[in-house]
Amino acid sequence: MNNAPTGAPVYWSPGMTLDSMEREVIIAAYGFYRGVKTTTAASLGISVRTLYSKLERYEQEQKNKEN
């Protein structure tokens, strides 16, 4: 387990998918580390490239919801 400071809690609810839970965790960590991708990725144990990819996907999904 990593010793990163805790930020906003992430909640699980019935019917929530693993993908949506992952999204909530990534977005919470990204906000906690104030958009610093290298620190966010390191705290989550993923590569910066993976973080960029996921954030781009989330942004595109949000744009699609707005249209």
C-alpha positions in Angstrom: 0.0 0.0 0.0 1.3 3.4 -0.8 1.7 6.1 1.9 0.3 9.0 -0.1 -1.7 11.5 1.9 -5.5 11.0 1.8 -7.6 13.4 -0.2 -11.3 13.4 -0.8 -13.0 10.1 -0.1 -14.1 8.0 -3.0 -17.3 6.2 -2.5 -18.6 2.9 -3.9 -22.3 2.3 -4.4 -24.2 -0.8 -5.7 -24.2 -0.9 -9.5 -21.0 1.1 -9.8 -18.7 -0.5 -12.3 -15.0 -1.1 -11.8 -14.3 1.4 -14.6 -16.4 4.1 -12.9 -14.6 3.4 -9.6 -11.2 3.7 -11.3 -12.3 7.0 -12.9 -13.3 8.4 -9.5 -10.0 7.4 -7.9 -7.9 8.8 -10.8 -9.9 12.1 -10.9 -9.7 12.4 -7.0 -5.9 11.8 -7.1 -5.4 14.2 -10.0 -7.3 16.9 -8.1 -5.5 16.2 -4.9 -2.1 16.6 -6.6 -3.4 19.7 -8.3 -3.0 18.4 -11.8 0.6 17.3 -11.5 0.5 14.2 -13.7 3.9 12.7 -12.7 3.0 12.8 -9.0 -0.5 11.6 -9.6 0.7 8.7 -11.7 3.4 7.7 -9.2 0.9 7.8 -6.4 -1.5 5.5 -8.3 1.3 3.1 -9.4 0.6 3.7 -13.1 2.7 5.3 -15.9 2.3 8.9 -16.9 1.4 7.7 -20.3 -1.4 5.6 -18.9 -2.6 8.6 -16.9 -2.6 10.8 -19.9 -4.5 8.2 -21.9 -7.2 7.8 -19.2 -7.6 11.5 -18.7 -8.0 12.1 -22.4 -10.7 9.3 -22.5 -12.5 10.9 -19.6 -12.4 14.3 -21.2 -13.8 12.9 -24.5 -16.5 11.0 -22.7 -17.5 14.2 -20.9 -17.6 16.1 -24.2 -19.8 13.4 -25.7 -22.2 13.7 -22.8 -22.5 17.4 -23.2 -23.5 17.1 -26.9 
